[in-house]
Each structure stands twice: as structure tokens, then as C-alpha cells.
Amino acid sequence: MTVLEFNENLDAYTYKHAEEATYDYHTNTFDFPLVHTHKDYWEFTILTDGKILHTINGKKEIYDENTMFVSSPSDVHCFKKHNCEKVRYMNISVRSSRMDEMSKFLSIDLKTILDKKKTYYLPEDLIYHIEEIFYKINLLSIKEIRTR
């Protein structure tokens, strides 16, 4: 079986500034059945509509809406719609170096915690708040986005 390895999960603009990028986000309405890994980032997938069959490290799980599942750089995974016509999810990708910085700041080992538990239920109001933040960020022009 061929496993794809993604070095970055970046759009065209961000790719030009990849050294500065520590996170990325996007919303999708399709499944991703290609088995793959993420070389240098963690992926947080928040399922907002439909059901997904997620295969991670050979183990299959079915997730309902309002579920967030986590994939680390060492995970091999793919996901597809499960018994539904539509699916919608948000992906938030965070570089490993940023996870290290957050762990140090919070004085906890985020990577170990997230490697042990990969699935979380999120209340609808929290998901709405996350989407609202995405929406506001997308309204900003490149000049308004704060950079280093």
C-alpha cells in the first residue's frame, strides 16, 4: 500500500511563507480516502455535518458530527463519508514546533495527551465559535493579518 506523506498543509499564499507558517485551517465538504501522514504537523479535524469512517494506524472508527479527531505526525490515516450523502469538516493544522511552544507555555505535554486520546466531543456552541473565528480571519486583508 502506498502512503502519501504531506510536508505541509498550506494554501498557495501560505506556501510562499512556509517558514513563518505555524498553523493553517480550511473547511471541506469531501472525504479524503488517500492513506497519508503529516510529516511536521498535527491535524485537528472537526466534523460539523455527516458521518466519517476514519482509519488511523489500521484501526477504524466512525465519527458523528460535533466530533473532533486528532492526527499526529506519526499517524497514518484516511477518512471517507459513512452512510451519508454530505459531509462537512474543518481542518486545523498546527506545526509540531508550535505544539512544543504551547506545551512549554502551558507546562503540560500536549503531544502525549493528544496521542493517548484522539477523539473529543465538542458542543455545538464551541464549534460555532470556532467557525466564527475562521470567518472573521477570512475577512481580513493580507495587510490586516499580523505577521512577524
C-alpha positions as CSV (number, residue, x, y, z in Angstrom):
1,M,0.0,0.0,0.0
2,T,1.3,3.5,-0.9
3,V,1.2,6.0,1.9
4,L,1.4,9.7,0.9
5,E,3.5,12.0,3.1
6,F,2.4,15.6,3.3
7,N,5.1,18.0,4.5
8,E,2.7,20.9,4.8
9,N,-1.0,21.5,4.6
10,L,-0.8,25.0,3.2
11,D,-2.6,27.2,0.7
12,A,-0.7,28.9,-2.1
13,Y,-0.2,32.2,-0.2
14,T,0.9,30.5,2.9
15,Y,3.2,28.1,1.0
16,K,5.3,31.1,-0.2
17,H,5.8,32.0,3.5
18,A,6.0,28.4,4.8
19,E,8.9,29.1,7.2
20,E,6.7,31.6,9.0
21,A,3.5,29.5,9.0
22,T,2.8,27.6,12.2
23,Y,-0.9,26.8,11.5
24,D,-3.4,26.6,8.7
25,Y,-7.2,25.9,8.6
26,H,-9.8,25.2,6.0
27,T,-13.3,23.8,5.6
28,N,-14.0,20.8,3.3
29,T,-17.1,19.0,2.0
30,F,-15.4,15.9,0.6
31,D,-13.9,12.8,2.0
32,F,-10.1,12.0,1.8
33,P,-9.7,8.3,1.1
34,L,-5.9,8.5,0.3
35,V,-3.8,7.0,3.1
36,H,-1.4,9.6,4.3
37,T,0.8,11.0,7.1
38,H,1.7,14.6,8.1
39,K,5.4,14.9,8.4
40,D,5.7,18.0,10.5
41,Y,2.2,18.9,11.8
42,W,-0.8,17.9,13.8
43,E,-4.2,17.8,12.2
44,F,-7.3,18.6,14.2
45,T,-10.5,17.6,12.2
46,I,-13.8,18.9,13.5
47,L,-16.8,17.1,11.9
48,T,-19.7,19.5,11.6
49,D,-22.1,17.5,9.3
50,G,-22.5,13.9,8.3
51,K,-20.5,10.8,9.5
52,I,-16.9,9.8,8.7
53,L,-15.2,6.5,8.8
54,H,-11.7,7.3,10.0
55,T,-8.9,4.7,9.6
56,I,-5.9,5.6,11.7
57,N,-3.0,3.3,12.1
58,G,-5.1,0.4,10.8
59,K,-7.9,1.0,13.3
60,K,-11.4,2.0,12.0
61,E,-13.7,4.5,13.9
62,I,-17.0,6.0,12.9
63,Y,-17.4,9.6,13.9
64,D,-20.6,11.7,14.1
65,E,-21.0,15.4,13.8
66,N,-19.7,17.5,16.6
67,T,-16.6,15.3,16.9
68,M,-13.0,16.4,16.7
69,F,-10.4,13.8,15.9
70,V,-6.6,14.3,16.1
71,S,-3.9,13.0,13.8
72,S,-0.2,13.4,14.9
73,P,2.8,13.4,12.6
74,S,3.4,9.7,13.4
75,D,-0.2,8.6,12.4
76,V,-1.1,7.0,9.1
77,H,-4.7,7.8,8.3
78,C,-7.5,8.4,5.8
79,F,-11.2,9.1,6.0
80,K,-14.4,8.8,4.0
81,K,-18.1,9.6,4.2
82,H,-20.0,6.9,6.1
83,N,-23.6,6.1,5.1
84,C,-24.4,9.7,4.2
85,E,-24.5,11.9,1.1
86,K,-22.9,15.0,2.6
87,V,-20.0,15.6,4.9
88,R,-18.5,18.8,6.2
89,Y,-15.5,19.3,8.4
90,M,-12.9,21.9,9.4
91,N,-9.2,21.1,9.4
92,I,-6.8,22.9,11.7
93,S,-3.2,22.1,11.1
94,V,-0.5,23.0,13.7
95,R,3.2,22.6,13.2
96,S,5.0,20.4,15.7
97,S,7.2,23.3,16.7
98,R,4.1,25.3,17.7
99,M,2.8,22.4,19.7
100,D,6.1,22.3,21.6
101,E,5.8,26.1,22.3
102,M,2.2,25.7,23.5
103,S,3.2,22.8,25.8
104,K,6.1,24.8,27.3
105,F,3.8,27.8,27.8
106,L,1.1,25.7,29.4
107,S,3.5,23.5,31.3
108,I,1.9,20.4,30.0
109,D,2.8,17.8,27.4
110,L,0.1,18.4,24.8
111,K,1.6,15.8,22.4
112,T,1.5,13.0,24.9
113,I,-2.1,13.9,26.0
114,L,-3.3,14.1,22.4
115,D,-1.5,10.8,21.4
116,K,-3.4,9.0,24.2
117,K,-6.8,10.3,23.4
118,K,-7.6,11.1,19.7
119,T,-11.3,11.8,19.8
120,Y,-13.3,14.6,21.5
121,Y,-16.9,15.6,21.5
122,L,-17.3,19.4,21.0
123,P,-20.5,21.3,21.9
124,E,-22.3,23.0,19.1
125,D,-21.7,26.5,20.5
126,L,-18.0,25.9,20.6
127,I,-18.0,24.7,17.0
128,Y,-20.0,27.8,16.1
129,H,-17.4,30.0,17.9
130,I,-14.5,28.3,16.0
131,E,-16.3,28.8,12.7
132,E,-17.0,32.4,13.6
133,I,-13.3,33.0,14.2
134,F,-12.4,31.4,10.9
135,Y,-15.0,33.6,9.2
136,K,-13.5,36.8,10.8
137,I,-9.9,35.8,9.8
138,N,-11.0,35.2,6.2
139,L,-12.5,38.7,6.1
140,L,-9.1,40.3,6.9
141,S,-6.9,41.5,4.0
142,I,-3.3,40.4,3.8
143,K,-2.3,43.8,5.2
144,E,-4.5,43.4,8.2
145,I,-3.2,40.0,9.2
146,R,-0.5,40.4,11.8
147,T,2.9,39.0,10.8
148,R,6.3,38.8,12.5
